[in-house]
Amino acid sequence: MAGKGFLARIVTAVFLVAAGFAGPSPDFAGAAQAAPPGDSRQNAAGLDRLFAALKTAPNEAAARAIEDTIWRRWMQAPDRHTQGLVREAMARREVYDFAGARALLDEAVAAAPNYAEVYNQRGFVLFLQDDFDAALQDVDRAIELEPRHFAAMAGRALILMRQGRHRLAQAQLRRAVAIHPFLKERSLIVGEPEKPPRPGVDL
């Protein structure tokens, strides 16, 4: 059973989530432009270099600068219409219009079903609406599309914490930190890595 100190960290995680799970501000999202057509290979190669640099960043300041650049890549929607939907959804979220944000992100998912970030953003809104099962589905899809999405992984860990699935949450955090050693949510990792849960046990 989790102790009081660990439960306190879970509560703290809800306040940390905006920095990790949600990602940049709406202004940041607005600054990102739609990805240029036919540029996917170049973007993928650029991301590979950024993630390699992130993993070996010498300090937190260097890691944050690399993280910001990665976010700019992630926030590049495949087209202007989707870019506008995501930007407006993030603005709605900032003023607590979660239903409005969710509706816009539903439209964005329909418009760009293979764009990882739209699932991460919708997962965050669903998390804020306490719809944890749906939020988990969305962040899982984001990670499926972008397996190095450390923010979606951190969000997944926070969702699992809220569901009381602490062992899985800790394992997910460790996977995220292996990608981004200076991840803000790394402070939520407790103790030593635990043994994998037995088949059929996911708490």
Summary of the structure (lengths in Angstrom):
residues: 203
radius of gyration: 16.7
end to end distance: 10.1
largest distance: 52.0
contacts: 631
relative contact order: 0.13
helix: 70%
strand: 0%
